[in-house]
Amino acid sequence: MSDMSLPLGKRAASGILWTTFLSIGGRLATLLSQLLLAHLLVPADFGVLGLAYTITSFFDIIANFGIERVFLQRHKGMRLWTTQVFVLSLGLALVAAILMCIAAPLGAEYYNNERIVPLIWIIALAMPFTAMAVVPQAKLKSDLRFRFLALYTSAELLAGQMAMVLFAWLGLGTYSFVLAVPLLAMIRLAVYWRVSPLPLRPLRVSRGWWRVLRRGSNVFSITVLTTCIGQGSYIMLGGLASATVVGFYYFAYRLVAQPMMLLASNFTNVLRPALISMNGEAERQKRAALKTAEMLGLITVPICYLQAAVAEPGLHLLFGDRWSDSVLLLQALSIGLPFDAISWAAGCYLDARGQYGRSLRYQLMTAPLFVIAVYLGATQGGALGTALGVSLYYMVHSLFITSVVFTREGIALKSALLCFAFPASFGLLAFGGAYWLACWVHGLVQSDMLNIAIVTLVGLLSYLWLVRTFRAELYLDIVSKLPLHKLGLSRSKV
């Protein structure tokens, strides 16, 4: 049975199944590549990349502008907007790429680091190719072809990670991170148009250019704000500390954020088009968004808590004392960063209903907390203070966004808060207990490998038992919707 023949709920559940399993594989590949890169490169290389991304991220906003989200909302009428979206996306990407190249030397002067200039120029090369893939990519999402998207994204991720390690092994240093970016963008462009083509209409008969831009401007404003927040910690820390210190922070942030963002983005890539398909079915939309928030919390929080618990023995086992300055940073970020994933479900709900202005207002309400917390953290506590400030912001922001969005839609505040309370309490009990046991054993037998094994096995088994015992209804609901025949299972075997 093909994905298109399944009911909407089954297709969305199938998409989540595929993206979850492939995300786990992608996470393992990414983790392995990061560990190999940490052996081949020095902290300053990671720091230079982090500083370069503080500049490229802002020009990425211009290239994206929110046009894909607006196009996705057209759903059945996509063919009428193909030309406008294609031309606007490509035009904005070209402008952004040119401005990015101009801004590169200015950024190098601010950070007092000329090494970021060629990195930015290489990243700029990929922008037009990425923009030209917006139309078929949105069509794939609208058609709910989640399996293909998950498979291709995972294959592209694996290829990118392998290329980075190869380039680093060849001695290309910081260039290793970005050399494959333009090539992968070109391949994605060719594959997406081949798999999901849409006819382009003549420019003279196309209408609605201003309407697309006006609708996209709200998304653009949200993206500007979220990018400022996402890059703000690097900008503040980069202006105060050396590239090496930024490198320790960037390395820790990537280890924590990548699994969270990978899972959250895959879930929401499934959720957003599914919710758009449910427009006119308000109750069904709300239930789907709330259930996704619960699932994201139960998956992302334990992953980050596990990373925090094994950070010290893990980094020491792999690198000795080379990356020891990242341990506390990783642990501090693991406290609050995973909660951000939970709020993505609420954001998708607002997107599906076209309530971009409301989403922007909520972002603006919590933005001052980020500036205050991270600025005070960076000036008073350096990299560790920055990590604590970022963690505090995401905890408060995510609780606020999720609670406000869901309660205004008639969902009980208790239900919204339980999306955070259950994974946090289960994670603390399971991995906190496993960490205490590992420390006790470490006093008797000093072995990093044994320490990691105890925390992982005891922590994961304890966490799974807690979820199965106290959140059985969610577990059973998920199992009832999964197309288990694709895995060779039936419900009777679960």
BELSULHU-V496938 format. One record per residue. N is the residue number from 1. PSI is psi as a letter, one per 20 degrees, with the letter a starting at -180 (NA if undefined). OMEGA is omega in radians with two decimals (NA if undefined). NEAR is the number of other C-alpha atoms within 8 Angstrom. Layout:
N|PSI|OMEGA|NEAR, N|PSI|OMEGA|NEAR
//
This chain:
1|p|3.14|4, 2|r|3.12|5, 3|h|-3.04|10, 4|i|-3.12|9, 5|i|-3.14|6, 6|q|3.01|9, 7|r|-3.06|7, 8|g|-3.12|7, 9|g|3.12|7, 10|h|-3.13|11, 11|g|3.10|12, 12|g|3.12|13, 13|h|3.09|12, 14|g|3.10|13, 15|g|3.11|14, 16|h|3.11|11, 17|g|-3.12|9, 18|g|-3.08|11, 19|h|3.13|14, 20|g|-3.12|11, 21|g|3.14|8, 22|h|3.07|11, 23|h|3.09|12, 24|g|3.09|8, 25|g|3.10|9, 26|h|3.12|11, 27|g|3.13|11, 28|g|3.11|8, 29|g|3.13|10, 30|g|3.13|11, 31|g|3.13|9, 32|g|-3.13|8, 33|h|3.11|12, 34|h|3.11|8, 35|g|3.10|9, 36|g|3.11|9, 37|h|3.11|11, 38|h|3.06|9, 39|h|-3.02|8, 40|h|-3.08|8, 41|r|-3.14|11, 42|r|-3.12|8, 43|h|-3.13|14, 44|h|3.11|11, 45|g|3.09|13, 46|h|-3.14|16, 47|g|3.12|16, 48|g|3.11|14, 49|g|3.11|12, 50|g|3.12|12, 51|h|3.12|13, 52|h|-3.12|12, 53|h|3.08|10, 54|h|3.12|12, 55|g|-3.08|13, 56|h|-3.09|12, 57|h|-3.11|10, 58|h|3.10|11, 59|h|2.99|12, 60|h|3.13|11, 61|g|3.14|12, 62|g|-3.12|11, 63|h|-3.11|15, 64|g|3.04|13, 65|i|-3.11|11, 66|j|-3.08|12, 67|h|-3.12|13, 68|g|3.13|11, 69|g|3.11|10, 70|g|3.13|11, 71|g|-3.13|13, 72|h|3.13|13, 73|i|3.10|8, 74|h|3.05|9, 75|d|-3.06|10, 76|i|3.14|5, 77|k|-3.08|7, 78|h|-3.05|11, 79|h|-3.14|8, 80|i|-3.05|7, 81|j|-3.03|12, 82|g|-3.08|13, 83|g|-3.13|12, 84|g|-3.10|13, 85|g|-3.13|13, 86|g|-3.09|12, 87|g|3.14|8, 88|g|3.14|8, 89|g|-3.12|14, 90|g|-3.14|12, 91|g|3.13|8, 92|h|3.13|11, 93|g|3.11|15, 94|g|3.10|11, 95|g|-3.13|9, 96|g|-3.14|13, 97|g|3.12|13, 98|g|3.13|9, 99|h|3.11|9, 100|g|3.13|14, 101|h|3.12|11, 102|h|-3.08|8, 103|i|-3.07|9, 104|g|3.13|13, 105|h|3.11|10, 106|g|3.09|8, 107|h|3.11|11, 108|h|3.12|13, 109|h|3.13|9, 110|g|-3.11|8, 111|i|-3.11|9, 112|l|-3.10|6, 113|o|-3.10|9, 114|i|-3.07|8, 115|i|-3.10|8, 116|i|-3.03|14, 117|g|-3.14|12, 118|h|3.10|7, 119|g|-3.14|13, 120|g|-3.14|15, 121|h|3.12|11, 122|g|3.11|12, 123|h|-3.14|12, 124|h|-3.14|12, 125|h|-3.07|9, 126|i|-2.97|13, 127|g|3.12|16, 128|h|3.14|11, 129|h|3.08|11, 130|g|-3.12|12, 131|h|-3.12|13, 132|i|3.10|11, 133|i|-3.09|12, 134|g|-3.08|11, 135|g|-3.13|12, 136|h|3.11|12, 137|g|3.10|10, 138|h|3.11|11, 139|g|3.10|11, 140|g|3.12|12, 141|g|-3.13|13, 142|h|3.10|10, 143|j|3.13|7, 144|k|3.12|14, 145|m|-3.01|12, 146|h|-3.11|14, 147|g|3.13|11, 148|g|-3.13|7, 149|g|-3.14|9, 150|g|-3.14|13, 151|g|-3.10|9, 152|g|-3.14|8, 153|g|3.13|8, 154|g|3.12|12, 155|g|3.12|8, 156|g|3.10|9, 157|g|3.14|10, 158|g|3.13|11, 159|g|3.13|8, 160|g|3.14|11, 161|g|3.12|11, 162|h|3.13|9, 163|g|3.12|10, 164|g|-3.14|15, 165|g|3.13|12, 166|g|-3.13|9, 167|h|3.11|12, 168|h|3.11|14, 169|h|3.11|8, 170|i|3.06|6, 171|k|-3.10|6, 172|j|3.01|9, 173|c|-3.08|9, 174|h|3.11|13, 175|h|-3.12|9, 176|h|-3.07|14, 177|h|-2.91|8, 178|i|-3.03|11, 179|h|-3.10|10, 180|i|-3.03|11, 181|g|3.13|11, 182|h|-3.13|13, 183|g|3.13|9, 184|h|3.11|10, 185|h|3.12|12, 186|g|3.12|11, 187|g|3.11|8, 188|g|3.13|10, 189|g|-3.11|12, 190|g|-3.09|8, 191|g|-3.09|8, 192|g|3.13|12, 193|h|3.11|11, 194|h|-3.06|7, 195|h|-3.04|6, 196|m|-3.10|10, 197|q|3.00|8, 198|p|-3.11|9, 199|p|3.06|6, 200|p|3.14|6, 201|q|3.07|8, 202|q|-3.11|7, 203|h|-3.02|7, 204|h|-3.13|4, 205|j|3.14|6, 206|p|-3.14|12, 207|r|2.99|5, 208|k|-3.13|8, 209|g|-3.10|8, 210|h|3.14|6, 211|g|3.11|7, 212|g|-3.13|13, 213|h|-3.12|9, 214|g|3.11|8, 215|h|-3.14|10, 216|h|-3.09|13, 217|h|3.09|10, 218|g|3.09|12, 219|h|3.11|12, 220|g|3.14|13, 221|g|3.11|9, 222|g|-3.11|12, 223|h|3.08|11, 224|g|-3.10|10, 225|g|-3.13|11, 226|h|3.08|9, 227|g|3.07|12, 228|g|3.12|9, 229|g|-3.12|10, 230|h|-3.11|7, 231|i|-3.05|11, 232|h|-3.12|11, 233|h|3.11|12, 234|h|-3.13|12, 235|g|-3.13|10, 236|g|-3.13|11, 237|h|-3.14|13, 238|h|3.11|12, 239|i|-3.08|8, 240|h|-3.00|8, 241|r|-3.13|9, 242|r|3.11|7, 243|h|3.12|12, 244|g|3.11|11, 245|g|3.08|12, 246|h|3.12|17, 247|g|3.08|15, 248|g|-3.14|14, 249|g|-3.11|13, 250|g|3.12|12, 251|g|3.13|11, 252|g|-3.12|13, 253|g|-3.14|11, 254|g|-3.13|8, 255|h|-3.13|10, 256|g|-2.97|14, 257|h|-3.03|10, 258|g|3.12|9, 259|h|3.13|11, 260|g|-3.10|13, 261|h|3.13|9, 262|g|3.14|10, 263|g|-3.09|13, 264|g|-3.12|12, 265|h|3.11|8, 266|g|3.10|13, 267|g|-3.07|13, 268|h|3.03|11, 269|h|3.03|9, 270|g|-3.01|14, 271|g|-3.02|14, 272|g|3.12|12, 273|h|3.10|13, 274|g|3.12|11, 275|h|3.09|14, 276|h|3.10|11, 277|i|-3.13|7, 278|j|3.12|10, 279|p|-3.01|10, 280|i|3.08|4, 281|m|-2.98|7, 282|g|-3.10|8, 283|g|3.13|6, 284|g|3.09|8, 285|g|-3.10|12, 286|g|-3.14|11, 287|g|-3.14|8, 288|g|3.14|10, 289|g|3.14|14, 290|g|-3.14|12, 291|h|3.11|8, 292|h|3.09|11, 293|g|3.11|15, 294|g|-3.13|12, 295|g|-3.14|8, 296|g|3.12|13, 297|g|-3.09|15, 298|h|-3.12|10, 299|g|-3.01|8, 300|h|-3.10|14, 301|g|3.14|13, 302|h|3.12|13, 303|g|-3.13|9, 304|h|3.09|13, 305|h|3.09|13, 306|g|3.11|12, 307|g|3.13|12, 308|h|-3.08|10, 309|h|-3.11|12, 310|j|-3.06|12, 311|g|-3.05|11, 312|g|3.13|9, 313|h|-3.11|11, 314|g|3.14|11, 315|h|3.12|13, 316|g|3.14|12, 317|h|-3.04|9, 318|h|-2.98|7, 319|j|-3.03|9, 320|c|-3.13|9, 321|j|-3.02|7, 322|h|-3.11|6, 323|k|-3.09|12, 324|h|3.13|10, 325|i|3.12|8, 326|i|-3.03|11, 327|g|-3.12|12, 328|h|3.11|8, 329|g|3.13|14, 330|g|-3.13|15, 331|g|3.14|12, 332|g|-3.14|12, 333|h|-3.11|15, 334|i|-3.12|14, 335|g|-3.00|10, 336|h|-3.04|14, 337|h|-3.11|15, 338|h|3.13|14, 339|h|3.13|15, 340|h|-3.12|12, 341|h|-3.10|15, 342|h|-3.09|17, 343|i|3.12|13, 344|h|3.14|11, 345|g|3.09|14, 346|h|3.10|15, 347|h|3.10|9, 348|h|3.12|13, 349|g|3.11|13, 350|h|3.12|13, 351|g|-3.09|11, 352|h|-3.14|13, 353|j|3.11|8, 354|k|-3.08|6, 355|l|-3.09|9, 356|h|3.12|11, 357|g|3.09|7, 358|g|3.10|8, 359|g|3.13|11, 360|g|3.13|11, 361|g|3.13|8, 362|g|3.11|9, 363|g|-3.13|11, 364|h|-3.12|9, 365|h|-3.07|7, 366|i|-3.11|9, 367|g|3.12|10, 368|h|3.12|8, 369|h|3.13|8, 370|g|-3.11|12, 371|g|-3.10|9, 372|g|-3.05|8, 373|g|-3.08|13, 374|h|3.12|16, 375|g|3.11|11, 376|h|3.12|12, 377|g|-3.10|16, 378|g|-3.09|16, 379|h|-3.08|9, 380|h|-3.04|7, 381|j|3.10|10, 382|c|-3.08|11, 383|g|3.14|13, 384|g|3.09|12, 385|h|3.08|14, 386|g|3.14|17, 387|g|3.13|14, 388|h|3.10|12, 389|g|3.11|14, 390|g|-3.13|15, 391|g|3.11|14, 392|g|-3.13|10, 393|g|-3.07|12, 394|h|3.07|12, 395|g|-3.10|12, 396|g|-3.11|8, 397|g|-3.08|10, 398|g|3.08|12, 399|g|-3.11|12, 400|g|-3.08|8, 401|g|-3.08|11, 402|g|-3.12|12, 403|g|-3.09|11, 404|g|-3.10|8, 405|g|-3.06|10, 406|g|-3.13|15, 407|h|3.10|11, 408|i|3.10|7, 409|j|3.06|7, 410|j|3.09|6, 411|p|-3.10|9, 412|q|3.11|8, 413|h|3.13|9, 414|g|-3.13|6, 415|h|3.12|8, 416|g|-3.11|14, 417|h|3.14|10, 418|h|3.04|9, 419|h|3.11|12, 420|g|-2.99|13, 421|g|-3.09|8, 422|g|-3.14|9, 423|h|-3.13|12, 424|g|-3.12|10, 425|g|3.09|8, 426|g|-3.12|11, 427|g|3.12|13, 428|g|3.14|10, 429|g|-3.04|9, 430|g|-3.05|13, 431|h|3.01|18, 432|g|3.09|11, 433|g|3.13|10, 434|h|3.12|13, 435|g|3.11|12, 436|g|3.13|8, 437|g|-3.14|10, 438|h|3.11|13, 439|h|3.13|9, 440|g|3.12|8, 441|h|-3.13|10, 442|h|3.07|10, 443|h|3.13|7, 444|g|-3.12|6, 445|o|-3.07|6, 446|n|-3.11|7, 447|o|3.11|7, 448|h|-3.13|10, 449|g|3.11|9, 450|h|3.11|8, 451|g|3.14|14, 452|g|-3.11|12, 453|g|-3.13|8, 454|g|-3.13|13, 455|g|-3.09|17, 456|g|-3.08|11, 457|g|-3.11|8, 458|g|-3.13|11, 459|g|-3.10|16, 460|g|3.13|11, 461|g|3.12|8, 462|g|-3.13|10, 463|g|3.13|14, 464|h|3.11|8, 465|g|3.12|8, 466|g|3.13|10, 467|g|-3.12|11, 468|h|-3.09|9, 469|g|-3.00|7, 470|i|3.08|6, 471|l|-3.07|9, 472|h|-3.10|9, 473|h|3.10|6, 474|g|3.11|7, 475|g|-3.11|10, 476|h|3.13|8, 477|g|3.11|8, 478|g|-3.13|9, 479|h|-3.11|9, 480|h|-3.10|7, 481|i|-3.07|9, 482|p|3.06|10, 483|m|-2.99|9, 484|i|3.11|10, 485|h|3.12|7, 486|i|3.12|6, 487|j|-3.12|6, 488|k|-3.13|6, 489|r|2.98|9, 490|r|-3.10|8, 491|h|-3.14|8, 492|h|-3.12|4, 493|i|-3.07|5, 494|NA|NA|5
//
